[in-house]
Amino acid sequence: MQVTKYNASGNDFIIFHDAKIKDRSKLAKLLCNRQKGVGADGMVVLVPHDEYDFEWEFYNSDGSDAAMCGNATRAVAHYAVEKGISLNHHAEFLTGAGLIRAEVNGQYVVTDMISPKMIQQNIEEFGYTWWLMDTGVPHLVSIRDSVEEFDLAQAKELRDKYNANVNICTITDTGMTVRTYERGVEGETLACGTGVMACYVRALEEELVDEGQCAIIAHSGEELYMELKHDTYRFGGKVTKTFVAQTEMIQA
């Protein structure tokens, strides 16, 4: 079994394609294990689709599934173009949250994201005001003066209470800085695309940033960008194909 490892701004993924959909939750948990497997935040499987280039199965590292992952859309689009599954440097594919379109220009990939859905504003927790929204998956967002300190115990409590990813962000002279605690990984990750989008959506609604390209620094230190263009939220950044590996693990 051959798998490809990708890194998208600090989020890492195991990607491969197969002929049919099936439950691969056990395989995802095995392969994503950083001690006994390949190691990754998530696993993505591309399977054929009658209308689009493909559809995906997305699994978190704990084997749970997720409807959407922003950074994974960029990594998967690059993989699909490289493998000839998608043509002309464009990918169009179905996720659990809906249709995704992406443009691939070398290592740089831009995704047209799912439209956000506001769930609840002005939630008061731990002395901060949070917004809860769905950007493909649910996210809590708090805007702060600084993101140097991120209490992961509090983040875990919020994750469990609201069944959502937890983000803190700050506005800077050049854009934004974002940190995210991800459910399914159950810890802070180096980047989260849907979390970046959620933070941008709140900042935009509060008129702290504008609709033009906004530079956003992830916890990995890499720069991503968001913009609202023609009513579409566009998310861009670099991806890296880390390696290709053969594994003897039987597909679960």
N, C-alpha and C positions, 0 to 999 in steps of 0.2 A: 504494500500500500504506500503510495507516494503522497506526501503532504508538502505544502509550501508555507513557510513562516514569513509573515509580514509585520512590519512595524509602522504604525501610523501616528506619528507625533507622540510616541511613548506608549500608546495602546498597542498590544501585540496580539496577533491572530494566527491560528492555524487554518489554512484554506485548502480545499480540494473539491473536485466535482465528481458527481456520480449520476447514474441513470434514473434513479427513483428516490422518492421521499420515503423515509422511515425514521423511527425513533433512534437517534444516535446519542442520547443523553449520557449513557454509560461510557461510550467512546470519548465523548467530549471531556468528561471528568478525568478519564485516564490520560488522554493526550495533553490536556492543559495543566496537569500536575507538574510543577517545576522541579520536583525531585525525581519522580519516576517516569515522567513522560517527556514530551517536547517542551512544554511550558508555554502558557499563553493566558491572556485575559479572556479569550473566547475562541470558539471554533465555528467556522462558516462552511456550509456545504452548498454548492451550486447544483441545481437539478433542472432538467429541461422544462420549458413552459411553452404552451401552444402559441401564445400571443407575443410574449416578450423574449428578450435574450435568454433569460433564465429566471428562476425564483430561488430564494435562499432559505436554508434552515440556519438559524443562529442560536448558538448555545453559549451561555456563560461558563466560566471555569468550574462552577459547582455542578454543571450538568443541567441547570434550569434553562428554559428557552426565553428569548426576549424578542419582542416585535421589531425592535429597531436599534441600531447602533451607528451613530454618525461616522465615526472614524472607520468602522468596518465597511461602510458603503464605499469609501474612497479606496481602501485596500482591495476590496473585491472587484471594483471596477477596473483597477489596474491589472489584476490577475486575469479577468475575463478578456480584456483587450490583448494581453500578452499571449493568452492561450487560443485566441481566435474565436472565442465564444461570442464576443461583442466585436463589432467592426467599426472602422472609420473613427477610432479614438473616442467613441461614445458608447456608453452602456445604458441600457434600459431594463430594469429588473424589478421583480416583485418581492417586497418584504412583508412581514406580518403587519406592518403599519400602513402599507400602501405602496404605490409605484414610486420608484426612484430613478432619476436620470442623472448621469454623471459625465463629465468631460475629462479625458485623460490627455495631459500634455507632458510627456516624459514622466518624471517622478511627481509632478504636480497634478493633483486631482481636485476638481470642483464638483460638489454634489448639490443638486436642488433638493432641499430638505422638505419633509412633511410639514404642512401648516400647523402651527401650534394651537393648542386648545387650553384656555385658561380654566382651571378647576376652582381655585380659591385664592383670594388675595388677603393680605394683612393678617396672617397667622402669627401669633405672638408665642415664641418659644425661646427660652434661655436668654431673654433680654434683647432679642433681635426680631425684626419683622420679616416674615418669609412669604414668598408667593409659591403656590403649587400649580404647576402646569404640565401638560403632556406635549412633548416634542417628538413623539414616537414612542416614548416611555415616560413615566411620570418623574418630575424633578421638583425639588424644593430649592428655592434660591433666596439667599440673603446677600444684600450689598453692604459692604463694610468699608471702613477707612483703611484697613490693612488685611491681608490674607496670610501674614507671616505665621500666625497661630491658628491651627485648625484642630479643634477638640474632636478626636475621632470617636470617643466614647459617647459624646453628645450626638454626633452624626449617626452613630449606630442606633441610638435610641429613637431619633427622628426617622431613620430608615424603616425601623420596625413599626413605629406608630402610624406612619403615613404610607407605608409600602412604596417608598419612592427613593430615588437617588438624591443625594444631598450636596448642594453646591454653595460655596462662598465665593464672592468676587469683589473686586475693587476697581474703581475707575482710575486710570492713569493719564498722564499727559499724552501718551501715544495710543491709548485704547483701553484695554481691560486686562486683568489677570484673574484667572479662574482656578479653583481647586475643587475636586469632586470625590465624594465617597460613593462608590458604585455598589448597588445591590447585585447579587450574583457573583461578584468578586469578593464582596464583604470586606472592603477596605478601600483606602485611597488609591486611585490609579493615576498614572502620569498624565493622562489626558482623557477627555470624554466629549465626543462631538455633540451629542444631544444635550449634554450639560452646558457646553459652550453656547449652544444656541439658546437654551433657556435663560442663561445669564444675559445674553445679548437682547433677547425679547423684553425682559424686565427693564434693562437699562434704556432701551429704545422707548418703551411705554412711559418711562419717567423722564424722558427727554434728557438723559445723561450722555447719550451718544446719538449720532444721526444715522440716516439710512445708507450712507456711503460706506465704503469698505472700512471696517473696524478691525484693527490688529488686536489679537487676543493671545496672551501668553499662557500656555498650559503649565502644569506643574513640572513637566519634563524640561521646560525652558524653551521649547520650540514655539514658533509663531504660527498661528492659524489666523484665518480671517472669516468674518461674517459680514454679509450685507443684505439689505432688503431691496430687491430690484424687480420692478414690474410685479409687485405683490408676491414675489418668490424669495424665500430665505435661501441664500447661497452660502455654502460652507466650503472653504478651500484650505489646502495645505499639502505638504509633501508626504509621500509614502516610500517605504524602502522594502524591497524584497530581501529578507535577511538570509534565507537559505532554503534549499529543497532537501527533503530527507525521506529515506525509506524506513518504514516502521513495520515491525512484525506483529503489532497489536491487531487482533482480529476485529473487524468492524462490528461494533455492538448494535 
